[in-house]
């Protein structure tokens, strides 16, 4: 939730373009300038991101039109969820799924968005309750996610659920979940890093700031210093490589950059630089956390 001071100081953000890309079913995956391109259909991870945007916007400004957008995106997620609780990701223009099951990214993003909606007191129960039910169905699969970025999305979802005090459908506490997720990300860091490459994978691709942020989040929940030692090193390494490689071109859809600095360091999506911004719910008394907040300026 945003404070009254924050709401008063924030200029009203228009979501006209987001609305233009939204039809009766969901959010088109691609567009040609301002015109939706239906050939590419829809994806759950895009709709989950859009739902998170509408949640933040409605919490700030309370616009009824945005509430209707949130309702549309929630309806899409209900359709996208399989009977076992996992989500399909890709959908054709005729609303039929194109995959057997969605990627881990898709599951993580859906968890984050649904957690934010369920825990937001600004939204009516008629929207929060379906979100809770979807979370309960997804819950049995959370501990099986392996890749670090989806687990980072899970940790951000846990942050959203703090006001509720529990994860729907999970017997473990939020702190216990954060510890398990943090250990998984830390394991990736230990497997791939060395003194000259302090990172969680063999390449820098997209959403890079999410990874050290996830370990900071795990530390906030658990106060386990094992989570606080490595992310600052990773963040500093990322910033140095970013500045050395391309200054203002964050890595993105071109394949990223590897240990030797090879690869494309370009992006066509605002997701990449926006991922360097820290969410507003984090603590402000942490030097390392402020480092992440300063990252866009460094880039």
CORURLIN-V233298 format. One record per backbone hydrogen bond with DSSP energy under -0.5 kcal/mol. NH is the residue of the N-H (numbers start at 1). CO is the residue of the C=O. Records with the same first field share a line. If there is no record, write none. Layout:
NH = CO + CO
This chain:
7 = 3
8 = 4
9 = 5
10 = 6
11 = 9
19 = 15
20 = 16
21 = 17
22 = 19
23 = 26
28 = 21 + 26
29 = 41
32 = 35
33 = 31
35 = 32
36 = 34
37 = 30
38 = 36
40 = 37
41 = 38
42 = 91
43 = 27
44 = 89
47 = 43
48 = 44
49 = 45
50 = 46
51 = 47
52 = 48
53 = 49
54 = 50
55 = 51
56 = 52
57 = 53
58 = 54
59 = 55
60 = 56
61 = 57
62 = 57 + 58
66 = 63
67 = 63
68 = 64
69 = 65
70 = 66
71 = 67
72 = 68
73 = 69
74 = 70
75 = 71
76 = 72
77 = 73
78 = 74
79 = 75
80 = 76
81 = 77
82 = 86
85 = 82
88 = 80
91 = 42
92 = 96
95 = 92
98 = 90
99 = 90
102 = 87
107 = 103
108 = 104
109 = 105
110 = 106
111 = 107
112 = 108
113 = 109
114 = 110
115 = 111
116 = 112
117 = 113
118 = 114
119 = 115
120 = 116 + 117
121 = 119
123 = 120
127 = 124
128 = 124
129 = 125
131 = 127
132 = 128
133 = 129
134 = 130
135 = 131
136 = 132
137 = 133
138 = 134
139 = 135
140 = 136
141 = 138
142 = 139
144 = 141
145 = 142
151 = 147
152 = 148
153 = 149
154 = 150
155 = 151
156 = 152
157 = 153
158 = 154
159 = 155
160 = 156
161 = 157
162 = 159
163 = 160
164 = 161
165 = 161
166 = 161
168 = 166
170 = 167
177 = 173
178 = 174
179 = 175
180 = 176
181 = 177
182 = 178
183 = 179
184 = 180
185 = 181
186 = 182
187 = 183
188 = 184
189 = 185
190 = 186
191 = 187
192 = 188
193 = 189
194 = 197
197 = 194
199 = 197
204 = 257
205 = 203
210 = 207
211 = 208
212 = 208
213 = 209
214 = 210
215 = 211
216 = 212
217 = 213
218 = 214
219 = 215
220 = 216
221 = 217
222 = 218
223 = 219
225 = 223
227 = 224
228 = 225
229 = 225
231 = 227
233 = 229
234 = 230
235 = 231
236 = 232
237 = 233
238 = 234
239 = 235
240 = 236
241 = 237
242 = 238
243 = 239
244 = 240
245 = 241
246 = 242
247 = 242
248 = 246
250 = 248
252 = 266
254 = 266
255 = 252
257 = 204
258 = 262
259 = 202
261 = 258
264 = 254
272 = 269
273 = 269
274 = 270
275 = 271
276 = 273
277 = 274
282 = 279
287 = 285
290 = 286
291 = 287
292 = 288
293 = 289
294 = 290
295 = 292
297 = 294
298 = 294
299 = 295
